[in-house]
Amino acid sequence: MTDPSKGSLVRRYLTFATGLVECLCFAGVLFGWASLVFVLKEDNYFSSLCFNVTSTNGTVELDCSIQDEQFSLVFTIASFMNNFMSLPIGFLFDFCGTTVARLSGIAVYTMGTLMMAFSSAASVNLVFASLSFIAVGGILFLITNIQIGNLFGAHRSTIVTLYNGAFDSSSAVFFIIKLLHETGISIKASFLFLSACSVLHVLRTFFLLPRKFIPYPLPENFTYGVTCGKSQPEKSEVNVEVSNPKEVVPVNEKSFRQCVLSWFFLFHLIWLSIMQLRHLLFIGTLHPMLIRLTEGDPTLVSQYINAFAITQLCGVLCAPWNGLIIDRVKRKITAQGLTERERQLQAMALSLFITAVQCMLFSLCATIPFLPLQYFTFVLQVLNRSFLYGGATAFIALAFPVSHFGKLYGLILSLSAVFSALQYPCIALVKDVLDGDPLYLNIALTVLCLTAFIHPAYVHIQCRRAVARAAQDLTINN
């Protein structure tokens, strides 16, 4: 690939920067749910589900456990849709290209923010649909932005993980809405502002992104977007992509079916599903857990919710470290005879193992019912979540053909969503059977997290076999 012109280079860096802002400010706002719940409670959403009960000492207390259960249900449905809809989104992206996929996502996202803006305690059921729409639109932003890593070749893994970290950090948007609400700015005004920002998403779609895709490896003279009032000829973009078919579509490339039926895909699905369920249960039950640990002190609850939201901002700082680990380990692999894919997988094995260790530590800390320890739990949560989704995306991009990325990424998120739907029966189990104490559930989840080590172990074994085969081939050739 020749060096890009100055104008092309500026466009690429502008595409990268605006994509980072889009992921940071819009894509993953759903996961700041704990902050938004605090606001919705103050605005009396689902307040009709609270009722007075008489405690054992004869005092009358307000029981809002059913209200908390409804808020947990909202998050469960929205997080399920965030992942499950990734499959049709992946097919839409692969078959229709960037422009069609993004315009669909912008429309869905805007509908969600508008519905949230015009919801109220009287029309509380709008929250279910609005959060789901915001979640689906947000994952479309992420999927269409990940391809920007292809513009920067050697730093591809780092950019992929950086965008996933920005996706995680965008959960702080709901924290900002909470702070604005405390100063007197209504939730309606905040979500109307998010709706108005859709104009920027549309402009970016046409000016800073291709109509179809950004290929990898990047061909010479690749152009995209609108220049001087008219778009670049689509024909040139297609011709450039197929100018060297041996690079773009290798002869021995696996089919989509072969990828899905591989052990790599199965173990990666288990690895992602287990740890994702752990994170979703923690976020979905954070508010009632803090109420229990603080004995209902609203000031303390707000303090810890704010601390949790602030730590989410660090996701964009934590995620690139995963990509840097992958790139650095890959450069240190000196075994001869290995293919580029085998070197990448050898580097991924360490990343997958580190992520599983982080999840175990996070789950252990979340299990211990000691309030001050939750500050450290928040730090581990954002670190592990950043590594989890960045590593999940990077593994699919590195281990499988790039032509199947959208479909495989969508499929694995959709299948993991089916597993993550277990969070609602788990929440019901805590409420109805365990008398609101999640200790035994947390212990069970911590034990379940041990299965996440299967995936890095399998990848490591396959890499050792590849090294042995390469050494044997060199011996035979010599």
C-alpha positions in Angstrom: 0.0 0.0 0.0 1.4 3.4 -1.0 1.5 6.3 1.5 -1.8 8.1 1.6 -1.9 11.7 0.5 -2.1 14.5 3.1 -5.8 15.1 2.5 -6.5 11.3 2.7 -4.5 11.1 5.9 -6.4 14.0 7.5 -9.7 12.3 6.5 -8.6 9.0 8.1 -7.6 10.6 11.4 -10.8 12.6 11.4 -12.8 9.4 10.8 -10.9 7.8 13.7 -11.5 10.7 16.1 -15.2 11.2 15.3 -15.7 7.4 15.6 -14.1 7.4 19.0 -16.4 10.3 20.1 -19.4 8.5 18.7 -18.6 5.3 20.6 -17.7 7.3 23.7 -20.8 9.5 23.9 -23.6 7.4 22.4 -23.0 3.7 21.6 -23.0 2.0 25.1 -25.0 4.4 27.2 -27.3 1.5 28.2 -24.7 0.2 30.7 -24.9 3.3 32.8 -28.3 2.0 33.8 -27.6 2.2 37.5 -27.3 6.0 37.3 -30.5 6.4 35.3 -32.4 4.2 37.7 -31.6 6.8 40.4 -33.1 9.6 38.3 -36.2 7.5 37.3 -36.9 6.8 40.9 -36.8 10.4 41.8 -39.3 11.1 39.0 -41.6 8.4 40.5 -41.3 5.8 37.6 -42.9 2.5 38.8 -43.6 4.2 42.2 -47.1 2.7 42.3 -45.4 -0.7 42.9 -44.1 0.5 46.3 -46.2 -0.3 49.4 -46.1 0.0 53.2 -45.1 -3.0 55.3 -44.8 -3.5 59.0 -41.4 -4.5 60.2 -40.6 -7.0 63.0 -40.2 -4.1 65.5 -43.6 -2.7 64.6 -42.5 0.3 62.5 -44.0 1.0 59.1 -41.6 0.9 56.2 -41.8 1.4 52.4 -41.2 -1.8 50.4 -40.0 -1.0 46.9 -38.7 -4.5 46.0 -41.2 -4.9 43.2 -40.2 -1.5 41.8 -36.6 -2.7 41.8 -37.6 -5.9 40.1 -39.3 -3.9 37.3 -36.2 -1.8 36.8 -34.1 -5.0 36.6 -36.5 -6.3 34.0 -36.1 -3.2 31.9 -32.3 -3.6 31.9 -32.6 -7.4 31.3 -34.7 -6.8 28.1 -32.6 -4.0 26.8 -29.3 -5.8 27.4 -30.8 -8.9 25.7 -31.8 -6.9 22.7 -28.4 -5.2 22.6 -26.8 -8.6 22.0 -29.5 -10.7 20.3 -30.2 -8.1 17.6 -26.5 -8.2 16.7 -27.2 -11.2 14.4 -29.6 -9.4 12.0 -27.4 -6.3 12.4 -24.3 -8.3 11.3 -26.1 -9.6 8.3 -27.5 -6.2 7.4 -24.0 -4.7 7.6 -22.3 -7.5 5.6 -25.0 -7.5 2.8 -26.1 -3.8 2.6 -22.9 -2.0 3.7 -22.1 0.8 6.1 -24.5 3.5 4.9 -27.7 1.4 5.0 -26.7 -0.1 8.3 -25.9 3.2 10.0 -29.0 5.0 8.7 -31.1 2.2 10.2 -29.2 2.4 13.5 -29.6 6.2 13.7 -33.3 5.9 13.1 -33.7 3.3 15.8 -31.5 5.2 18.2 -33.4 8.4 17.7 -36.7 6.7 18.2 -35.4 5.4 21.5 -34.1 8.8 22.8 -37.4 10.5 21.8 -39.5 7.9 23.5 -37.4 8.3 26.6 -37.7 12.1 26.5 -41.5 12.0 26.3 -42.0 9.2 28.9 -43.2 9.9 32.4 -44.5 8.1 35.5 -47.9 8.0 33.8 -46.5 6.3 30.6 -43.8 4.3 32.3 -44.0 1.3 29.9 -42.3 3.5 27.2 -39.1 2.9 29.1 -39.0 -0.8 28.0 -39.1 0.1 24.3 -37.0 3.2 24.5 -34.0 1.5 26.3 -34.2 -1.4 23.9 -34.1 0.9 20.8 -31.2 2.8 22.3 -29.3 -0.5 22.9 -29.9 -1.7 19.4 -28.9 1.6 17.8 -25.8 1.8 19.9 -24.5 -1.7 18.9 -24.9 -0.6 15.3 -22.7 2.4 15.9 -20.0 0.1 17.4 -20.1 -2.5 14.6 -19.9 0.0 11.8 -17.0 1.8 13.5 -14.9 -1.2 14.2 -13.9 -1.4 10.5 -12.0 1.9 11.0 -9.2 -0.1 12.4 -8.5 -1.4 8.9 -7.3 2.1 7.9 -4.4 1.8 10.3 -2.9 -1.6 9.5 -0.3 -2.3 12.2 -2.4 -0.7 14.9 -5.6 -2.5 14.0 -6.0 -4.5 17.2 -5.3 -1.5 19.4 -8.0 0.6 17.6 -10.5 -2.3 17.8 -10.0 -2.6 21.6 -10.0 1.2 22.0 -13.4 1.5 20.3 -14.7 -1.2 22.6 -13.3 0.6 25.6 -15.1 3.8 24.4 -18.3 1.8 24.1 -17.9 0.8 27.8 -17.1 4.3 28.9 -20.2 5.7 27.2 -22.1 4.3 30.2 -21.0 7.5 32.0 -23.5 9.5 29.8 -26.3 8.4 32.1 -24.2 9.5 35.1 -23.9 13.0 33.5 -27.7 13.0 33.0 -28.0 12.2 36.7 -25.8 15.1 37.7 -27.7 17.4 35.3 -31.0 16.2 36.9 -29.6 17.2 40.3 -29.0 20.7 39.0 -32.6 21.0 37.8 -32.3 19.9 34.1 -35.0 17.5 33.3 -34.6 14.1 31.8 -36.7 15.3 28.9 -34.2 18.0 28.0 -31.2 15.6 28.2 -32.7 13.0 25.9 -34.0 15.7 23.4 -30.3 16.8 23.2 -29.2 13.2 22.4 -32.0 13.0 19.8 -30.7 16.3 18.1 -27.2 14.8 17.9 -28.5 12.3 15.3 -27.9 15.0 12.7 -24.2 14.7 13.4 -24.4 10.9 13.0 -26.0 11.3 9.6 -23.4 13.9 8.4 -20.6 11.6 9.5 -22.2 8.6 7.7 -22.0 10.4 4.4 -18.8 12.4 4.8 -16.5 10.2 6.8 -17.4 6.6 6.1 -17.6 4.5 3.0 -20.9 3.5 1.3 -19.9 -0.2 1.6 -16.9 -1.3 3.6 -13.3 -0.5 4.6 -11.4 -3.6 3.3 -8.4 -5.3 4.9 -5.7 -5.3 3.9 -6.3 -1.7 2.7 -5.7 -1.4 -1.1 -3.9 1.4 -2.8 -5.7 4.6 -3.5 -8.7 3.6 -1.4 -11.2 6.5 -1.1 -14.4 6.9 0.7 -17.0 9.5 1.8 -18.1 12.7 0.0 -15.6 15.2 -1.4 -16.3 18.6 -3.0 -20.0 18.1 -2.9 -20.1 14.7 -4.6 -19.4 11.2 -3.5 -16.4 9.2 -4.7 -17.3 6.8 -7.5 -18.6 3.6 -6.0 -17.1 1.8 -9.0 -13.6 2.8 -8.1 -14.1 1.6 -4.5 -15.2 -1.8 -5.7 -12.5 -2.1 -8.3 -9.8 -1.2 -5.7 -11.1 -3.9 -3.4 -10.8 -6.7 -6.0 -7.6 -5.4 -7.6 -5.7 -8.1 -5.7 -8.1 -10.9 -5.0 -5.5 -13.2 -3.5 -5.0 -10.7 -0.6 -8.7 -10.0 -0.1 -10.2 -13.4 -0.5 -7.7 -16.2 0.0 -8.3 -19.5 -1.8 -8.3 -21.6 1.4 -10.6 -19.2 3.3 -13.0 -21.0 5.6 -16.7 -20.8 4.9 -19.1 -19.2 7.4 -20.4 -22.7 8.3 -17.0 -24.0 9.0 -16.2 -21.0 11.3 -19.4 -21.5 13.3 -18.9 -25.2 13.8 -15.2 -24.8 14.9 -14.1 -25.4 18.5 -12.6 -21.9 18.5 -16.1 -20.4 18.0 -17.7 -22.7 20.6 -15.2 -22.0 23.3 -15.2 -18.3 22.5 -19.0 -18.3 22.9 -18.7 -20.0 26.3 -15.9 -17.6 27.4 -17.9 -14.5 26.4 -21.3 -15.8 27.7 -20.2 -16.7 31.2 -18.4 -13.5 31.9 -21.0 -11.3 30.2 -23.7 -12.8 32.4 -21.6 -12.0 35.5 -21.3 -8.4 34.4 -24.9 -7.9 33.5 -26.1 -9.4 36.8 -23.8 -7.1 38.7 -25.0 -3.9 36.8 -28.7 -5.0 36.9 -28.7 -5.6 40.6 -26.2 -2.9 41.7 -28.8 -0.4 42.9 -30.7 -2.9 45.2 -27.4 -4.3 46.4 -26.2 -0.9 47.5 -29.5 -0.2 49.2 -29.0 -3.5 51.2 -25.4 -2.8 52.1 -26.1 0.9 53.1 -29.3 -0.1 54.9 -31.3 2.2 52.7 -29.2 5.4 53.2 -30.0 7.4 50.0 -26.9 9.6 50.4 -24.5 6.7 50.6 -26.3 5.0 47.7 -25.9 8.1 45.5 -22.2 8.3 46.5 -21.5 4.8 45.5 -23.5 5.1 42.3 -21.5 8.2 41.4 -18.3 6.3 42.1 -19.3 3.4 39.9 -20.2 5.8 37.0 -16.9 7.7 37.3 -15.0 4.4 37.0 -16.8 3.6 33.8 -15.1 6.6 32.2 -11.8 4.7 32.6 -12.9 2.0 30.1 -11.6 3.9 27.2 -8.2 4.0 29.0 -8.1 0.3 30.0 -9.2 -1.3 26.7 -6.2 -0.3 24.5 -3.9 -2.2 26.9 -5.4 -5.4 25.7 -4.7 -4.5 22.1 -1.2 -3.5 23.0 -0.6 -6.8 24.8 -1.7 -8.7 21.7 0.4 -6.6 19.4 3.5 -6.8 21.6 3.3 -10.5 22.3 2.8 -11.2 18.5 6.0 -9.3 17.7 8.0 -11.3 20.3 7.0 -14.7 18.8 10.2 -16.0 17.2 9.2 -19.5 16.2 9.8 -20.0 12.5 7.3 -21.5 10.1 4.2 -20.1 11.7 1.6 -18.3 9.7 0.4 -14.8 10.5 -2.9 -16.2 11.9 -1.0 -18.7 14.2 1.1 -15.9 15.6 -2.0 -13.8 16.3 -3.7 -16.7 18.0 -0.6 -17.3 20.2 -0.8 -13.7 21.3 -4.5 -13.9 21.9 -4.1 -16.9 24.3 -2.4 -14.6 26.9 -5.1 -11.9 26.5 -7.9 -14.5 26.9 -6.3 -15.9 30.1 -5.7 -12.4 31.7 -9.4 -11.6 31.0 -10.5 -14.8 32.8 -8.3 -14.0 35.8 -9.7 -10.5 36.0 -13.3 -11.9 36.0 -12.5 -14.3 38.8 -11.1 -11.4 41.0 -14.0 -9.2 40.1 -16.6 -11.9 40.9 -14.9 -12.7 44.3 -14.9 -9.0 45.3 -18.6 -8.6 44.2 -19.5 -11.7 46.3 -18.1 -10.3 49.6 -20.9 -8.1 51.3 -18.5 -5.4 52.5 -19.5 -1.9 51.4 -16.0 -0.2 51.2 -14.7 -3.1 49.1 -17.2 -2.2 46.4 -14.9 0.7 45.3 -12.3 -1.9 44.3 -15.0 -4.0 42.8 -15.9 -1.1 40.5 -12.3 -0.8 39.4 -12.0 -4.5 38.6 -15.4 -4.4 36.8 -14.5 -1.7 34.4 -11.1 -3.2 33.8 -12.4 -6.7 33.1 -15.4 -5.4 31.0 -13.0 -3.4 28.8 -10.7 -6.5 28.3 -13.8 -8.7 27.8 -15.5 -7.0 24.9 -12.3 -5.7 23.3 -10.8 -9.2 23.4 -14.0 -10.8 22.1 -14.0 -8.5 19.1 -10.3 -8.8 18.5 -10.4 -12.6 18.6 -13.1 -12.8 16.0 -11.3 -10.3 13.8 -8.0 -12.2 14.1 -9.1 -15.9 14.2 -11.6 -15.9 11.4 -11.8 -14.5 7.8 -12.5 -10.8 7.7 -15.3 -11.4 5.1 -17.3 -13.1 7.9 -16.7 -10.6 10.7 -20.1 -9.0 10.7 -22.0 -12.2 10.7 -19.8 -14.0 13.2 -19.7 -11.0 15.6 -23.5 -10.7 15.4 -24.0 -14.4 15.8 -21.8 -14.8 18.9 -23.4 -11.7 20.6 -26.9 -13.1 19.8 -26.1 -16.5 21.2 -24.6 -15.0 24.3 -27.7 -12.9 24.7 -29.8 -16.1 25.0 -27.5 -17.2 27.8 -27.6 -13.7 29.4 -31.4 -13.9 29.6 -30.8 -16.1 32.6 -30.2 -12.9 34.6 -33.9 -12.3 35.2 -34.7 -15.7 36.7 -31.5 -15.3 38.8 -32.9 -12.0 40.1 -36.2 -13.6 40.8 -34.4 -16.4 42.6 -32.7 -13.9 44.9 -35.9 -12.1 45.6 -38.3 -15.0 46.1 -36.1 -17.8 47.4 -33.0 -16.2 49.0 -34.9 -13.4 50.8 -33.0 -10.7 48.8 -29.5 -11.9 49.8 -27.5 -12.7 46.6 -24.6 -14.3 48.5 -25.2 -17.9 47.3 -26.0 -16.8 43.7 -22.7 -14.8 43.7 -20.8 -17.9 44.9 -22.4 -20.0 42.2 -21.5 -17.4 39.5 -17.9 -17.3 40.8 -17.6 -21.1 40.4 -19.2 -20.8 37.0 -16.5 -18.3 35.9 -13.9 -21.0 36.2 -15.2 -22.4 32.9 -13.9 -19.3 31.2 -10.4 -20.7 31.5 -11.2 -23.5 29.0 -11.0 -21.2 26.0 -7.4 -19.8 26.6 -6.2 -23.3 27.5 -7.6 -24.7 24.2 -6.1 -21.8 22.1 -2.7 -22.3 23.9 -2.7 -26.1 23.2 -3.5 -25.5 19.5 -0.7 -22.9 19.3 1.8 -25.4 20.8 0.7 -28.0 18.3 1.2 -25.4 15.5 4.7 -24.6 16.8 5.5 -28.4 16.9 4.2 -28.9 13.3 6.2 -25.9 12.1 9.4 -27.2 13.8 8.8 -30.7 12.3 8.3 -29.2 8.8 11.5 -27.2 9.1 13.4 -30.4 10.1 12.0 -32.4 7.2 12.8 -29.6 4.7 16.4 -29.3 6.1 
